[in-house]
């Protein structure tokens, strides 16, 4: 089987686009570069600021899809030790995240005299420990880098999905394959109808589980011969929640899920995102590369943007076209830094298999 047909390139594409949108959103939101380009392209900058952050919904849906595929490809949890899985997930997220936090703090120390509004007011040992445990938001600590809340929520969402599947597994293998997805669907509805309507809960997984669980449901439905009626049912339930209280972010999550369902059906029927040919041979490694480095880009772009903003502020920040050039430079350097960060930090961290005492490996 060719690489273009065996790899789920549509997932790489969605992750890559979402990561780039987040980078552009932060470039439109922070520092003198954003202020300067705002004078030249106010409409575009306003759009990036308002809607670029909604790319997080794409990450949530794709994240739920991938976790369902990894944890329970048939709807039944296949791991013998859920706590070991949760620990390994924590390591995979937290080790590169803390490396990015330390890099951000180093860059913040360099730019603090010129851009004090972009750096943390203070940093303490307890704050660093809370970040390492991915509990900074829950414990009320100031985030030390942008996007820190999402990394913490990702771990919570994984734990919640894992817990629902483990609970279903207590009923036996046959029942788990039916009950697991039903529990996830129930939590999705609870999120959309209750928790997601309470902004004060935005540091907890149930607030975001509507989008994340939707991705998991899309994966399971795509493998069923009755995927069409199942998809229609879930889509109708989400539309009903939107009719009750319309939220653009949930509408984007639904659109992402429907697109993912369509692309998944094409893939399982041997019609991948890219057909065989010269274009596929060229684009396949590009998309695979961009998808693989999406998390590294998400983590490492902010310290790069801090440095470029500081250098720009030393130049001629009142010239809009210079600001546009600086914005493009920050974007390009962020993508280049993601390559190094993935190779030397994220990939080695992902290969670690550190065990906690008393936990049995899965």
C-alpha positions in Angstrom: 0.0 0.0 0.0 1.4 3.4 -0.9 2.1 6.0 1.7 -0.6 8.3 0.4 -3.3 5.7 0.8 -2.0 4.2 4.1 -1.5 7.5 6.0 -4.6 9.5 7.0 -3.4 12.6 5.2 -6.7 14.5 5.9 -5.9 14.4 9.6 -2.4 15.8 8.9 -4.0 18.5 6.8 -6.5 19.5 9.5 -3.9 19.6 12.2 -1.5 21.6 10.1 -4.2 24.2 9.1 -5.3 24.6 12.7 -1.7 25.1 14.0 -1.0 27.7 11.3 -4.3 29.5 12.2 -3.3 29.6 15.9 0.1 31.1 15.0 -1.5 33.8 12.9 -4.0 34.5 15.6 -1.3 35.1 18.2 0.6 37.3 15.8 -2.5 39.4 15.4 -3.0 39.6 19.1 0.3 40.4 20.8 3.1 43.0 20.5 4.0 46.0 18.3 3.9 43.9 15.2 0.2 43.3 15.6 -0.4 47.0 16.4 1.5 48.1 13.3 0.0 45.6 10.8 -3.4 46.6 12.2 -3.0 50.0 10.6 -2.3 48.5 7.2 -4.8 45.6 7.2 -7.4 46.2 9.9 -10.0 43.9 8.5 -7.7 40.9 8.2 -6.1 41.4 11.6 -9.5 41.7 13.2 -10.6 38.5 11.5 -7.5 36.7 12.6 -7.9 37.9 16.2 -11.6 37.0 16.3 -11.7 33.7 14.4 -8.2 32.4 14.3 -8.5 31.1 17.9 -11.5 29.0 16.9 -9.1 26.7 15.1 -8.8 25.1 18.6 -12.1 23.4 17.8 -10.4 21.6 14.9 -7.8 20.4 17.3 -10.4 19.2 19.7 -12.4 17.2 17.1 -9.3 15.7 15.5 -7.9 14.9 19.0 -11.0 13.0 20.0 -10.9 11.1 16.7 -7.3 10.1 17.2 -7.8 9.1 20.8 -10.8 6.9 19.9 -8.7 5.2 17.2 -5.9 4.6 19.6 -7.8 3.7 22.8 -10.8 1.8 21.5 -10.8 1.2 17.8 -13.9 -1.0 18.1 -15.5 1.0 20.8 -14.0 -1.1 23.6 -11.0 0.0 25.6 -8.2 -2.4 24.7 -5.7 -1.4 27.3 -5.1 -3.4 30.5 -3.8 -0.5 32.5 -5.7 2.8 32.0 -3.6 4.6 34.7 -0.4 3.7 32.8 -2.0 5.1 29.6 -2.9 8.3 31.4 0.6 8.7 32.8 2.2 8.1 29.4 -0.2 10.7 27.9 0.9 13.1 30.6 4.5 12.6 29.8 3.9 13.0 26.1 2.2 16.3 26.6 4.0 17.7 29.6 7.6 17.1 28.7 7.7 19.1 25.5 5.3 21.6 27.0 7.6 22.3 29.9 10.5 22.6 27.5 8.5 25.3 25.7 7.6 27.0 28.9 11.3 27.2 29.9 12.2 28.5 26.4 9.4 31.1 26.7 10.7 32.2 30.1 14.2 32.6 28.7 13.0 34.7 25.8 10.7 36.7 28.2 13.8 37.6 30.3 15.5 38.9 27.2 12.5 41.0 26.0 11.2 42.1 29.4 12.8 45.6 29.3 11.1 46.4 26.1 7.9 44.4 26.1 6.9 44.0 29.8 3.3 43.6 28.9 4.1 40.3 27.1 5.9 38.5 29.9 4.6 37.0 33.1 4.5 39.3 36.1 6.2 36.7 38.3 7.4 33.1 38.3 7.5 30.9 41.3 8.4 27.3 42.0 4.7 26.4 42.8 3.7 27.9 39.5 6.2 25.9 37.6 5.2 22.7 39.4 1.5 23.4 38.6 2.4 23.8 34.9 4.4 20.5 35.0 1.4 18.8 36.4 -0.9 20.6 33.9 -3.0 21.9 36.8 -2.1 25.6 36.4 -5.5 26.7 35.4 -7.3 24.7 38.0 -5.0 26.0 40.7 -5.4 29.6 39.5 -1.9 30.3 38.4 -1.1 32.7 35.6 -0.1 30.9 32.4 3.5 31.2 31.5 3.0 30.8 27.8 0.1 31.2 25.4 -1.9 28.0 24.7 -1.0 26.5 28.1 -4.7 26.1 28.9 -5.2 23.9 25.9 -2.4 21.4 26.8 -4.0 21.0 30.3 -7.5 20.6 28.8 -6.1 18.0 26.3 -5.0 15.8 29.2 -8.3 16.2 31.0 -10.3 15.3 27.9 -8.1 12.2 27.4 -8.7 11.2 31.0 -12.5 11.7 30.7 -12.7 9.7 27.5 -10.5 7.0 29.0 -12.7 6.9 32.2 -15.9 6.5 30.2 -14.4 3.6 28.2 -13.1 2.0 31.3 -16.5 2.3 33.0 -18.1 0.6 29.9 -15.5 -2.1 30.0 -16.6 -3.2 33.5 -19.8 -4.5 31.8 -17.9 -7.1 29.7 -16.4 -7.0 26.2 -19.6 -7.4 24.2 -21.5 -4.7 26.1 -18.5 -2.4 26.2 -18.6 -2.0 22.4 -22.1 -0.7 22.6 -22.1 1.1 25.9 -18.8 2.9 25.5 -19.9 5.0 22.5 -23.3 5.6 24.1 -21.6 7.0 27.3 -19.5 9.2 25.1 -22.6 10.4 23.3 -24.3 11.1 26.6 -21.4 13.2 27.8 -21.3 15.1 24.5 -24.9 16.0 24.9 -24.3 17.0 28.6 -21.5 19.2 27.5 -23.4 20.9 24.7 -26.6 21.4 26.7 -25.2 22.2 30.1 -21.5 22.5 30.7 -20.6 24.5 27.5 -23.2 27.1 28.5 -21.3 27.9 31.7 -18.2 30.0 30.9 -16.9 29.6 34.5 -16.2 25.9 33.7 -13.8 26.6 30.8 -10.9 25.2 32.8 -12.5 21.8 33.0 -12.9 19.0 30.4 -16.7 18.8 30.4 -16.9 22.3 29.0 -15.0 21.2 25.8 -16.1 17.5 25.6 -18.9 18.3 23.1 -16.2 18.9 20.4 -13.8 16.3 21.6 -16.4 13.5 22.0 -17.8 14.4 18.6 -14.5 13.5 17.1 -14.5 10.1 18.9 -18.1 9.4 17.7 -17.1 10.2 14.1 -14.4 7.6 14.2 -16.6 4.9 15.6 -19.5 5.7 13.2 -17.2 5.6 10.2 -16.4 2.0 10.8 -20.1 0.9 11.0 -22.1 -0.3 8.0 -24.9 2.0 9.4 -22.7 5.1 9.6 -25.2 7.3 7.6 -28.1 7.1 10.1 -25.8 7.3 13.0 -24.1 10.4 11.6 -27.5 11.9 10.9 -28.6 11.3 14.5 -25.6 12.8 16.0 -25.7 15.8 13.6 -29.3 16.4 14.5 -28.6 16.3 18.2 -25.8 18.9 17.8 -28.0 21.1 15.6 -30.7 21.0 18.3 -28.2 22.2 20.9 -27.2 25.0 18.5 -30.8 25.9 17.9 -31.2 26.2 21.7 -28.1 28.4 22.1 -26.0 29.1 18.9 -22.3 29.1 19.4 -20.0 29.7 16.5 -17.3 27.5 18.0 -19.6 24.5 18.3 -20.9 25.1 14.7 -17.2 24.9 13.6 -16.7 21.7 15.6 -19.8 20.2 13.8 -18.6 21.3 10.4 -15.2 19.8 11.2 -16.7 16.6 12.3 -18.9 16.3 9.2 -15.9 17.0 6.9 -13.9 14.4 8.9 -16.7 11.9 8.4 -16.7 12.4 4.7 -12.9 12.2 4.4 -12.9 9.1 6.5 -15.4 7.3 4.2 -13.3 8.2 1.2 -10.2 6.8 3.0 -11.7 3.5 4.1 -13.0 3.0 0.5 -9.6 3.4 -0.9 -10.1 7.0 -2.1 -7.6 8.9 0.0 -7.1 12.7 0.1 -4.5 12.5 -2.6 -4.9 10.1 -5.6 -1.8 8.4 -7.0 0.3 10.5 -9.2 3.0 13.1 -9.3 1.1 15.6 -7.1 0.5 12.9 -4.5 4.2 12.0 -4.4 5.1 15.6 -3.8 2.3 16.6 -1.4 2.2 13.5 0.7 5.4 14.1 2.6 4.6 17.8 2.8 1.2 17.2 4.5 2.7 14.4 6.7 5.5 16.7 7.8 3.1 19.5 8.6 0.8 17.3 10.6 3.6 15.7 12.5 5.0 19.0 13.5 1.7 20.7 14.4 2.1 20.3 18.2 5.7 21.4 18.1 4.6 24.5 16.2 1.8 25.1 18.7 4.3 25.0 21.6 7.3 26.8 20.2 5.9 29.7 18.1 5.3 32.1 21.0 8.9 32.5 22.2 9.9 33.1 18.6 7.2 35.7 18.2 8.5 37.4 21.4 12.0 37.7 20.0 10.8 39.0 16.6 8.5 41.5 18.3 11.4 42.8 20.4 13.7 43.2 17.4 10.9 44.9 15.5 10.3 47.3 18.3 14.0 48.4 18.1 13.6 49.2 14.4 10.8 51.3 12.8 7.5 50.0 14.3 5.6 53.0 12.9 6.0 51.7 9.3 3.1 49.3 8.4 4.9 47.5 5.6 7.9 46.8 7.8 5.4 45.3 10.3 4.0 43.0 7.6 7.5 41.8 6.8 8.2 41.2 10.5 4.9 39.3 10.8 5.9 37.1 7.9 9.4 36.6 9.4 7.9 35.5 12.7 5.7 33.0 11.0 8.5 31.6 9.0 10.9 31.3 11.9 8.2 29.7 14.0 7.8 27.0 11.5 11.5 26.5 11.2 11.8 26.4 15.0 9.1 23.7 15.1 11.4 21.4 13.1 14.2 21.6 15.6 11.8 21.4 18.6 10.2 18.3 17.3 13.5 16.6 16.4 15.3 17.3 19.6 12.5 17.6 22.2 9.1 16.3 21.3 10.2 13.1 19.4 12.6 12.0 22.1 10.0 12.8 24.8 7.5 10.7 23.0 9.8 7.7 23.1 10.2 7.8 26.9 8.4 5.0 28.8 8.9 6.1 32.4 6.9 4.0 34.8 5.3 5.2 38.1 5.9 2.8 41.0 2.9 0.5 41.5 1.6 1.0 37.9 1.4 -2.0 35.6 2.4 -1.2 32.0 -0.4 -1.6 29.5 
